[in-house]
Each structure stands twice: as C-alpha cells, then as structure tokens.
Amino acid sequence: MIYPLISEYISPPQSTHVLIHRISQIITRASETRLVSIFVLVFLGTVIFVLPAQSAGTPKESPDLSIFYNVEDLYRIAESYGEEGRAEYIQARLTFDVVWPLVYTVFLASSISWLYVMGFGESSRWLCSNLLPIAGLIFDYLENGATVIVMSNYPARTPFVDIAATIFTPLKWISLGISFLFLFIGIGKIIGNKIDR
C-alpha cells in the first residue's frame, strides 16, 4: 500500500514530462489573438524605439552581445570598461536587462503558441516548443547575474562564476536562436496552409 504512494512521487521522467506539458498548455491557452497582438506590438516597439537608445550607451564589446568568449576575454572586457564603465554595465544589467528578457520571452512564447495552434492544430506535439524561450530567459538571467558578480569584484577574480558566465551566454543564444527558428517555421506553416487552400 505504501509502495504505490512512494512510486507515484519518485517517477521523475513521467512527472517531468507531465509538468512540461502542463506549462506548455497554460501558455498556449493564454495566447489569445488579442494578447498576442499586444505582445507583438510591445516587442516591436522595444526593438524600434528602446533598444537603439540602450545600445547607444553600450560599449562595442560586451559579454552578453557575444556568442562565445573565454574567461580571459571577460576580464579583458572588464578592464577595458574602467570603473565607471563597469558601474554602468552593472546598472544596465539590473534595470533594462531585467525587463527586456521578459519582453522577448512573452513575445516568443505566445507567438509560437498562437502560430502552432493555427498552423498545426491544438493537439500538435510541437506546441511544447513554446517553452524554449523560457530556457533563453533563464540563461539570460543567469548570464547577467554571473557577469554582474565578475564586474563587481574586478580586479579580483571570481572563480567558477567567470566560467559559468562563458557557458550561460552561448546557451542563451542557442535557446533564442532555436526559438526564432520555430517562430519562422510557424509563420511558414500558416502561409503554406493558406496557399494550399
């Protein structure tokens, strides 16, 4: 009698699969046409009006804008910023870079959900791809946290955290790259469906 109760809670593969599916379903159900339209407008408005202004004050070389870099590159960038530049970098990561990942994550997750429901149907297993932007969000926040710690402690070194930063950054870009790939696949599927009709 006890064994079934225990086994119910120690079946991680099945539990994880169910949890992932449920989260994906919640996102899908919330992705109504009106909300998705609002998220798209907010994303485009941020890209067109906010990002250029934010990028204007950003040094040409920045860890979060690179795809690959090593620990020595990270410390070289920290040194090139100077004390004032590092302070500005930290401030940007703790303000703008808290909001921006939320903007692109909500846009990508809701858009992918809406496109795949319209293109492939509500029962499509590909709907779980709407979780990929959340992975990008997590890696983005982890990257920001790691680089902020490194910049804060410079010129002292921050073992393990500096290595973690170099890992989180490519994982972020890979997650976001695949997310946009799924987004374009969804757009292509809807266009293809309309052509077939």
N, C-alpha and C positions, 0 to 999 in steps of 0.2 A: 504493500500500500504506500509505503514511503518512497520506494524506488521510482514509481511513475511521477511522483511530485518532484523528485530531485531531477530526473531525466528531462522534465519539462523545462527546467531552468538552466540546464547545462548542455544545451544543444546550440552552441554559438553559430554554426553555419546557417541553420534554418532560421534562428531568431534574427540574425543579422540581415538575412535576405528579406524577411518579412518587414523588418524595420525600414530598410531601404525602400522597399516597395510602397510602404505606407507614407513615408515622407514624400516620395515622388508623386503619389496620388494627391496628397494635400496641396502640393504646389500646382499640380495640374488642375484641380478643382478651383483653385483660387485665381487661375489665369483666365479670367473672363475677358472678352474682347475690349470692353471699356477700360479695364485696369491695365491691360497690356498696352493699349494705345497711350495711356498716360505715362507708363514706364518708358516706352519708346521715346516719347517727347522729352521726358526728363533726361534720358541718356543722351539724346542728340543735342539738347540744349547745353548739357555739361560739356560735351565734346567740342561744340562750336564756340561757346562763349567763355566757359570757365577754364578748361584745360590749357588753351593758349596763354591766358594770363598767368596761370600757375607755372607753366613751362618756361615762361619768360624769365622768371627769377630762379630757375633751376640750373645748376652747373651742367655743362655739356656732358660730363661723365658722372653718372650716378649709378649706384649698385642696383637699384630697383628698375632702372631702364635697361640694364644689361641683361643678356640671357645667360651667359657664362662668365664667371670670373673666379679667381682663386683668392686665398686668404691674403696674399701679399698685395694683390690688386686692391682689395678692400682697405687695407691700411694705407696704401699709397693715395687712394682717393680721399681718405680721412685726413691725411696730412695736407693734401692739396687744397682742401676746403679752408683750412685755417680755423681758428677758434670761433670766429663769427659765422663762418660758413657752416660749421658743424652744428652750431646752435640753431641756425635757420633750417638746416636739414631735419633736425630733431623736431622742431616746431611743426614743420610741414607734415612729417610722418604722424604726429599726434593730433593733427587737426584735419587737413584736407584728406589725407590718406586713411582716415577712419571712415569718412563718408563716401569717398569715391568707390572703394571696393563694394560697398553696399549697393551703390547705384548700378554698376555694371553687372553685379550678380543678380539683382532683381530683374533687370532688363533681359539678361541672357536666359535665366531660368524660366521666366514667364513666357518669353517669346518662343523658346524651344518647345515648351509645353503646348502653347496655342498652335504653333505650326504643325507639330506632330499629331495632335488630335485631328486637325483639319486635313492633314495630308495622309496619315497612316491609319487613323481611327483610334478611339479611346482604349482599345484593348491591345494596342501595339506595345511590344516589349521594349521598343526603342524610346518610350517615354521616360525611362529611367535615366536617359542622357541629360534630363533637366537637373540632375544632381551634380554634374561635372562643374558648373560654375561655382557651386558651394565649395568644392575642393580648391578651386582657384582663390576664392575668398579666404579660406583657412590658411593656405600657403602664403598669401599676400600679407595677412596679419602676422604670421609667424616670421616672415622675412622682415617686416617693418620692426617688429619687436627686437629681433636679433641685431639688425643694423643700428637701431637706436642705442642699444646697450654698448655696441662696439664704439660708436661715435661718442657716447657719453664718457666712456672710460679712457679714450685716447688721450695721451700717447701710450698708456698702459695697454697691454694686450689682454684679450678676453678669450682664453682657450675654450674650445668646444662651441661657444656661441658664434665665433667667427666662422668656423667650419659649417655650422648649421645654416648660417646666412647664405653661404655659397650653394647649399643644397636646396633651400626653400625657394630661391629665386628661379632656377630652371623649372622646378616642379610647378611653380605658379604659372609660368609662361606656357608650359606644356598643357596644363589644365585649361587655360584660357584659349590656347590655340585650337585644341580639340573641341572646345565649347563652340567657338565661332564656326568651326568646320561643320558641326552638327546643325548650327543655325542655318548655314547656307544650304545644307542638304535638305532641310525642311522647306526652305524657300523654293528650291529646285523641284521638290516633290509636288508642291502645290501648283507650281507653274506647269509641270508635266501633266498633272491631273486635269487642269483646265484645257490644255492642248488636246489631250485625248478625247475630251468631251466634244 
